[in-house]
């Protein structure tokens, strides 16, 4: 630890660079990378960390929206997003009971799947459960990185005041612009493997069970860690429009469920942040201030992915030849005991 360097907060537009630590001399150096105004804060750049990692490890985030966030699909199990940072290299897979919750909607089937009523679909569902568990702790499968909500090449005067001098006492709450949807058009499906698996029905592929078995063998035989699973057949195979629609519906459902955990809306959270501004004036920001921004960013991130998914579904419905039956998804989950039979 270098205490003097640790005093500096992080921002993408830093004005100081740190390096050259000499362990024997117990000394290091830091230098300016651009002109620094009188009274301006010395600001480092810690590197590429998502805002939730910055907050959990250092207690702050760049509240001007220049940090990066994620949208996530892991609603029913825990996923360590900081294992590499904190040094954990061998986390355990979640129990099947938790992963089974993802399969309660029986996407692609008019009737809920039972062991005796549809044994072929039941066996496919059992394989899907095993598959979900195998990819459960690979963040790249469940998390979609998002670009910053705002972009600037200006170094802030201060990261520790709610309203900096150059802001003319007019605090602007960061939010995503329209360009986020262009980003999602290109990148959203990179986090679709869990939902592609969840939405798979035995009518989608002639050899669905065999394909999953081969992927499971690849997962078991790979030299990769459970946190970095190999490329799998399921993510490369071409899907039908109905399977695609169910996949996107699954993404919308999981994203909405994750957002609901916040127990508030983006609008309510924005009002709470503005209230903090009124109470603090031009004061130093607090842990509550940073926590409020982390929560808002999470809600906004989940919202844009959900909105993208719902928009895609609307477009699919307008495709000629696509019927409501092709993209049918039941309104509620199947009885829990049907899924419990898998375990």
C-alpha positions as CSV (number, residue, x, y, z in Angstrom):
1,X,0.0,0.0,0.0
2,X,1.2,3.5,-0.8
3,X,-0.7,5.8,1.5
4,X,0.0,9.1,-0.3
5,X,-1.2,7.6,-3.6
6,X,-4.3,6.1,-1.9
7,X,-5.4,9.5,-0.9
8,X,-6.1,10.2,-4.5
9,X,-9.5,9.3,-6.0
10,X,-9.9,7.8,-9.4
11,X,-11.4,9.3,-12.6
12,X,-11.0,8.4,-16.3
13,X,-9.7,11.9,-16.9
14,X,-7.0,11.9,-14.3
15,X,-4.4,14.6,-13.9
16,X,-1.8,12.5,-12.1
17,X,-0.1,9.2,-12.9
18,X,1.5,7.0,-10.3
19,X,4.3,4.5,-10.8
20,X,7.9,3.6,-10.2
21,X,7.5,2.2,-6.6
22,X,10.9,1.1,-5.2
23,X,10.3,-1.5,-2.5
24,X,13.9,-1.3,-1.2
25,X,13.8,2.5,-0.9
26,X,10.2,2.4,0.1
27,X,9.5,5.3,-2.2
28,X,7.5,5.9,-5.3
29,X,6.8,8.8,-7.6
30,X,3.8,10.5,-9.1
31,X,3.7,13.1,-11.8
32,X,1.1,15.4,-13.4
33,X,-0.1,14.5,-16.8
34,X,-1.7,17.9,-17.6
35,X,-1.9,21.4,-16.2
36,X,-3.4,21.5,-12.7
37,X,-5.3,24.6,-11.6
38,X,-4.8,26.2,-8.2
39,X,-6.9,24.3,-5.7
40,X,-7.8,21.5,-8.1
41,X,-7.8,18.0,-6.7
42,X,-5.0,15.6,-7.6
43,X,-6.8,12.7,-9.3
44,X,-5.4,9.2,-10.1
45,X,-6.8,6.5,-12.4
46,X,-7.0,3.1,-10.8
47,X,-7.6,1.3,-14.0
48,X,-10.6,-0.4,-15.5
49,X,-13.1,-1.2,-12.8
50,X,-16.9,-1.2,-12.8
51,X,-18.4,1.4,-10.6
52,X,-19.8,-1.2,-8.2
53,X,-16.3,-2.6,-7.7
54,X,-14.9,0.9,-7.1
55,X,-17.6,1.5,-4.5
56,X,-17.3,-1.8,-2.7
57,X,-13.5,-1.6,-2.5
58,X,-12.8,2.2,-2.2
59,X,-16.1,3.7,-1.1
60,X,-16.7,6.1,-4.0
61,X,-17.6,6.2,-7.7
62,X,-17.3,9.0,-10.3
63,X,-20.8,10.5,-9.8
64,X,-20.6,12.4,-13.1
65,X,-21.5,9.2,-15.0
66,X,-18.1,8.6,-16.6
67,X,-17.6,5.3,-14.9
68,X,-18.8,1.9,-16.3
69,X,-21.6,-0.3,-15.2
70,X,-23.2,-3.6,-15.9
71,X,-26.6,-5.1,-16.6
72,X,-27.0,-8.6,-15.1
73,X,-29.2,-11.6,-15.4
74,X,-28.2,-13.6,-12.3
75,X,-31.4,-13.3,-10.3
76,X,-31.6,-16.6,-8.5
77,X,-28.0,-17.2,-7.5
78,X,-24.9,-15.3,-6.3
79,X,-22.1,-14.3,-8.6
80,X,-18.8,-13.0,-7.4
81,X,-17.9,-10.1,-9.6
82,X,-14.7,-9.2,-7.7
83,X,-13.0,-12.6,-7.4
84,X,-10.0,-11.5,-9.5
85,X,-9.7,-8.3,-7.5
86,X,-9.8,-9.8,-4.1
87,X,-7.8,-12.9,-5.0
88,X,-10.5,-15.6,-4.8
89,X,-9.7,-18.2,-7.4
90,X,-11.7,-21.3,-6.5
91,X,-15.4,-20.4,-5.8
92,X,-17.9,-23.2,-5.5
93,X,-20.8,-23.8,-7.9
94,X,-24.2,-22.8,-6.6
95,X,-26.6,-25.7,-5.5
96,X,-28.9,-27.1,-8.1
97,X,-31.9,-25.9,-6.0
98,X,-31.0,-22.3,-6.7
99,X,-30.4,-22.8,-10.4
100,X,-33.7,-24.7,-10.8
101,X,-35.5,-21.4,-10.3
102,X,-34.5,-20.3,-13.7
103,X,-36.4,-23.2,-15.3
104,X,-39.8,-22.8,-13.8
105,X,-41.4,-21.1,-16.8
106,X,-40.9,-24.0,-19.2
107,X,-40.4,-21.7,-22.2
108,X,-41.5,-23.2,-25.4
109,X,-44.1,-25.6,-24.0
110,X,-47.9,-25.1,-23.8
111,X,-48.1,-27.4,-20.7
112,X,-45.8,-27.4,-17.7
113,X,-43.2,-30.2,-18.0
114,X,-43.7,-33.2,-15.7
115,X,-41.6,-36.3,-15.4
116,X,-44.4,-38.7,-16.4
117,X,-46.3,-36.4,-18.7
118,X,-43.4,-35.5,-21.0
119,X,-40.3,-37.6,-20.2
120,X,-38.3,-36.4,-23.2
121,X,-38.7,-32.7,-22.3
122,X,-38.1,-33.6,-18.7
123,X,-34.7,-35.2,-19.5
124,X,-33.8,-32.1,-21.6
125,X,-34.8,-29.9,-18.7
126,X,-32.5,-32.0,-16.4
127,X,-29.6,-31.4,-18.7
128,X,-30.4,-27.7,-18.9
129,X,-30.2,-27.6,-15.1
130,X,-26.8,-29.2,-15.0
131,X,-25.6,-26.9,-17.8
132,X,-26.8,-23.8,-16.0
133,X,-24.9,-24.9,-12.9
134,X,-21.7,-25.4,-14.9
135,X,-21.8,-21.8,-16.3
136,X,-23.2,-20.2,-13.1
137,X,-20.0,-18.5,-11.9
138,X,-18.7,-17.3,-15.2
139,X,-19.5,-13.5,-15.1
140,X,-19.2,-13.2,-18.9
141,X,-22.3,-15.4,-19.3
142,X,-24.5,-13.4,-16.9
143,X,-23.2,-9.9,-17.1
144,X,-23.3,-7.3,-19.9
145,X,-20.8,-4.5,-19.6
146,X,-22.2,-1.1,-20.5
147,X,-20.5,2.1,-21.7
148,X,-20.3,5.2,-19.5
149,X,-23.5,7.2,-19.2
150,X,-21.7,10.4,-20.0
151,X,-18.5,11.1,-21.9
152,X,-16.1,14.0,-21.4
153,X,-12.4,14.6,-21.7
154,X,-12.4,17.3,-19.0
155,X,-10.8,16.5,-15.6
156,X,-13.1,17.5,-12.8
157,X,-12.0,20.2,-10.4
158,X,-12.9,17.9,-7.6
159,X,-14.3,14.4,-7.1
160,X,-15.2,15.1,-3.4
161,X,-17.6,18.0,-3.8
162,X,-21.2,17.4,-5.0
163,X,-21.2,20.5,-7.2
164,X,-17.8,21.6,-8.5
165,X,-17.0,25.3,-9.3
166,X,-17.2,24.8,-13.0
167,X,-20.8,23.4,-12.8
168,X,-22.4,26.7,-12.0
169,X,-24.3,25.1,-9.1
170,X,-26.4,23.1,-11.5
171,X,-26.0,19.4,-10.7
172,X,-26.9,17.1,-13.6
173,X,-27.9,13.6,-12.7
174,X,-26.2,11.2,-15.2
175,X,-28.3,9.0,-17.4
176,X,-27.9,7.0,-20.6
177,X,-28.4,8.7,-23.9
178,X,-30.1,7.3,-27.1
179,X,-26.8,5.9,-28.3
180,X,-27.0,3.1,-25.6
181,X,-29.5,1.3,-27.8
182,X,-27.1,1.3,-30.7
183,X,-24.6,-0.3,-28.3
184,X,-27.2,-2.9,-27.2
185,X,-28.2,-3.8,-30.8
186,X,-24.6,-4.9,-31.3
187,X,-23.7,-6.3,-27.9
188,X,-26.8,-7.3,-25.8
189,X,-26.9,-10.9,-27.1
190,X,-23.3,-11.5,-25.9
191,X,-24.9,-12.2,-22.5
192,X,-27.7,-14.3,-23.9
193,X,-26.4,-17.9,-23.4
194,X,-28.2,-18.5,-20.1
195,X,-31.5,-17.5,-21.7
196,X,-30.8,-19.3,-24.9
197,X,-30.4,-22.4,-22.7
198,X,-33.5,-21.7,-20.5
199,X,-35.7,-21.0,-23.6
200,X,-34.5,-24.2,-25.5
201,X,-37.3,-26.6,-26.3
202,X,-37.0,-30.1,-27.7
203,X,-38.8,-28.9,-30.8
204,X,-36.0,-26.3,-31.5
205,X,-33.3,-28.9,-32.4
206,X,-33.4,-32.5,-33.6
207,X,-30.5,-33.3,-31.3
208,X,-31.0,-31.0,-28.4
209,X,-30.1,-33.5,-25.7
210,X,-27.0,-34.7,-27.5
211,X,-25.8,-31.1,-28.1
212,X,-26.2,-30.3,-24.4
213,X,-24.4,-33.5,-23.4
214,X,-21.5,-32.6,-25.7
215,X,-21.3,-29.1,-24.2
216,X,-21.3,-30.6,-20.7
217,X,-18.4,-32.8,-21.7
218,X,-16.6,-29.8,-23.0
219,X,-17.2,-27.9,-19.7
220,X,-16.0,-30.9,-17.7
221,X,-12.9,-31.5,-19.9
222,X,-11.9,-27.9,-20.4
223,X,-8.7,-26.6,-18.9
224,X,-10.6,-23.3,-18.3
225,X,-11.8,-22.4,-14.8
226,X,-15.5,-22.3,-13.9
227,X,-15.1,-18.5,-14.0
228,X,-13.9,-18.6,-17.6
229,X,-15.8,-21.3,-19.5
230,X,-14.9,-22.3,-23.1
231,X,-16.8,-21.4,-26.2
232,X,-19.8,-23.8,-26.4
233,X,-21.9,-25.2,-29.3
234,X,-25.1,-23.8,-27.9
235,X,-23.9,-20.2,-28.2
236,X,-22.8,-20.6,-31.9
237,X,-25.8,-22.5,-33.3
238,X,-28.3,-20.7,-35.4
239,X,-31.7,-20.3,-33.7
240,X,-35.2,-20.1,-35.1
241,X,-37.3,-16.9,-34.7
242,X,-39.4,-18.5,-32.0
243,X,-36.4,-19.7,-30.0
244,X,-34.9,-16.2,-30.4
245,X,-38.0,-14.5,-29.2
246,X,-38.2,-16.7,-26.1
247,X,-34.6,-16.0,-25.4
248,X,-35.1,-12.3,-25.5
249,X,-38.3,-12.7,-23.4
250,X,-36.2,-14.5,-20.8
251,X,-33.7,-11.7,-20.8
252,X,-36.4,-9.1,-20.3
253,X,-37.9,-11.2,-17.4
254,X,-34.6,-11.7,-15.6
255,X,-33.5,-8.1,-16.1
256,X,-36.8,-6.8,-14.7
257,X,-36.6,-9.2,-11.8
258,X,-33.0,-7.9,-11.0
259,X,-34.2,-4.3,-11.3
260,X,-37.1,-5.0,-8.9
261,X,-34.6,-5.9,-6.2
262,X,-33.8,-2.2,-5.9
263,X,-37.3,-1.6,-4.4
264,X,-37.5,1.8,-6.0
265,X,-37.7,3.4,-9.5
266,X,-35.1,5.5,-11.3
267,X,-37.3,8.6,-10.9
268,X,-37.6,8.1,-7.1
269,X,-33.9,7.5,-6.8
270,X,-33.2,10.7,-8.8
271,X,-35.4,12.7,-6.4
272,X,-33.5,11.2,-3.5
273,X,-30.2,12.3,-5.0
274,X,-31.5,15.8,-5.6
275,X,-32.6,15.9,-2.0
276,X,-29.1,15.0,-0.9
277,X,-27.8,17.9,-3.1
278,X,-30.2,20.3,-1.4
279,X,-29.1,19.1,2.1
280,X,-25.4,19.2,1.3
281,X,-25.2,22.3,-0.8
282,X,-21.6,22.5,-2.1
283,X,-20.4,20.1,0.7
284,X,-18.2,17.1,0.5
285,X,-19.9,14.0,-0.8
286,X,-20.6,11.2,1.5
287,X,-20.9,7.4,1.6
288,X,-24.6,7.8,1.3
289,X,-24.2,10.1,-1.8
290,X,-22.0,7.5,-3.5
291,X,-24.3,4.6,-2.5
292,X,-27.2,6.5,-3.9
293,X,-25.4,6.9,-7.3
294,X,-24.5,3.2,-7.4
295,X,-28.1,2.3,-6.8
296,X,-29.3,4.7,-9.5
297,X,-26.8,3.4,-12.0
298,X,-27.9,-0.2,-11.3
299,X,-31.5,0.7,-11.9
300,X,-30.7,2.6,-15.1
301,X,-28.5,-0.2,-16.4
302,X,-31.2,-2.9,-15.9
303,X,-33.8,-0.6,-17.4
304,X,-32.0,0.0,-20.7
305,X,-31.5,-3.7,-21.2
306,X,-35.1,-4.4,-20.4
307,X,-36.3,-1.7,-22.7
308,X,-34.1,-3.1,-25.5
309,X,-35.5,-6.6,-25.0
310,X,-39.1,-5.4,-25.0
311,X,-38.5,-3.4,-28.2
312,X,-37.0,-6.4,-29.9
313,X,-40.0,-8.5,-29.0
314,X,-42.4,-5.8,-30.4
315,X,-40.4,-6.0,-33.7
316,X,-40.5,-9.8,-33.8
317,X,-44.3,-9.7,-33.4
318,X,-44.5,-7.6,-36.6
319,X,-42.6,-10.1,-38.7
320,X,-44.8,-11.6,-41.4
321,X,-45.6,-15.2,-40.7
322,X,-44.8,-15.1,-37.0
323,X,-47.8,-16.1,-34.9
324,X,-48.5,-15.6,-31.2
325,X,-48.0,-19.3,-30.8
326,X,-44.5,-19.1,-32.1
327,X,-43.4,-16.8,-29.3
328,X,-45.7,-18.0,-26.6
329,X,-44.5,-17.6,-23.0
330,X,-46.7,-18.3,-20.1
331,X,-47.5,-15.5,-17.7
332,X,-46.5,-17.2,-14.5
333,X,-44.1,-20.0,-13.4
334,X,-45.0,-23.7,-13.3
335,X,-45.5,-25.3,-9.9
336,X,-42.3,-25.5,-7.9
337,X,-42.7,-29.2,-7.3
338,X,-42.4,-29.9,-11.0
339,X,-38.9,-28.4,-11.1
340,X,-38.0,-29.9,-7.7
341,X,-38.4,-33.4,-9.3
342,X,-35.2,-32.6,-11.3
343,X,-33.0,-32.6,-8.2
